Amino acid sequence: MPAYVIGNVEVHSPEIYEKYRAHTLETIQQFGGRFLVRGGEVEVKEGAWRPKRMVLLEFPDMATARRWYDSAAYQAILPYRKEGAKTDLVLVEGLPA
């Protein structure tokens, strides 16, 4: 079953966040993942959630998504995201094909 990483990112230091963003794709691809959403327009239809910058990643399965997040390559760039942005991030298992 595929798994997804859903993030809401509020960048407050663009120059620091760029150090993270510039290397994210290569870490994702190492684990067979891909971006489905990377920024772009957000339109809220209901509720109080006001996302800033939405990110949606797809991985082959939940175990792979976890391995990506815990990998040395991703952990090496993660401090830039944490310093340059406020982020809400969840991993969620998808439906079978």
C-alpha positions in Angstrom: 0.0 0.0 0.0 1.3 3.4 -0.8 2.1 5.9 2.0 2.0 9.6 2.0 3.8 12.3 3.8 1.7 15.4 4.3 3.3 18.7 5.4 2.2 22.2 6.0 5.2 24.5 6.0 5.3 28.1 7.1 8.7 29.5 5.9 10.0 32.3 8.1 13.7 32.3 7.0 13.7 31.7 3.2 17.5 31.7 3.0 17.9 29.0 5.6 14.9 27.0 4.3 16.5 27.0 0.8 19.4 25.0 2.2 16.8 22.3 3.1 14.7 22.6 -0.1 17.7 22.3 -2.4 18.5 18.8 -1.2 15.1 17.3 -0.4 14.3 15.8 -3.8 17.4 13.6 -3.9 16.7 12.2 -0.4 13.1 11.4 -1.5 14.1 9.7 -4.7 16.6 7.5 -2.9 13.6 5.8 -1.3 11.4 5.5 -4.4 9.4 8.6 -3.3 8.0 11.4 -5.4 6.4 14.8 -4.9 2.7 15.0 -5.7 2.4 18.5 -4.3 5.2 21.0 -3.7 3.7 24.4 -2.9 1.1 25.8 -5.2 -2.2 27.5 -4.6 -4.3 26.4 -1.6 -8.0 27.1 -1.4 -9.7 26.4 1.9 -13.3 25.4 1.5 -14.2 24.5 5.1 -12.8 24.6 8.6 -10.3 26.7 10.5 -7.1 25.1 9.0 -5.2 27.8 7.0 -2.2 25.9 5.5 0.7 28.0 4.1 2.8 25.8 1.9 1.5 22.3 1.3 3.7 19.4 0.5 2.5 15.9 -0.4 5.0 13.0 -0.9 4.2 9.5 -2.1 6.3 6.4 -1.1 5.8 2.7 -2.0 4.7 1.9 1.6 4.7 3.1 5.2 7.9 1.3 6.1 9.7 3.1 3.2 8.3 6.5 4.2 9.6 5.9 7.7 13.0 4.8 6.4 13.2 8.0 4.3 12.4 10.3 7.3 14.9 8.4 9.6 17.6 8.2 7.0 21.0 9.8 7.5 20.6 11.8 4.3 17.3 13.3 5.4 18.3 13.9 9.0 21.4 15.8 7.8 19.2 18.5 6.1 16.3 18.4 8.6 17.9 21.1 10.9 17.6 23.6 8.1 13.9 23.0 7.8 13.4 23.2 11.5 15.4 26.5 11.7 13.9 28.1 8.6 10.3 27.1 8.9 7.5 25.9 11.2 6.2 22.6 10.0 3.3 20.2 10.7 4.1 16.8 9.2 2.3 13.5 9.2 2.8 10.1 7.6 -0.4 8.3 6.5 -1.0 4.9 4.9 -2.9 5.0 1.7 -5.4 2.6 0.2 -4.5 -0.6 -1.8 -4.3 -0.1 -5.5 
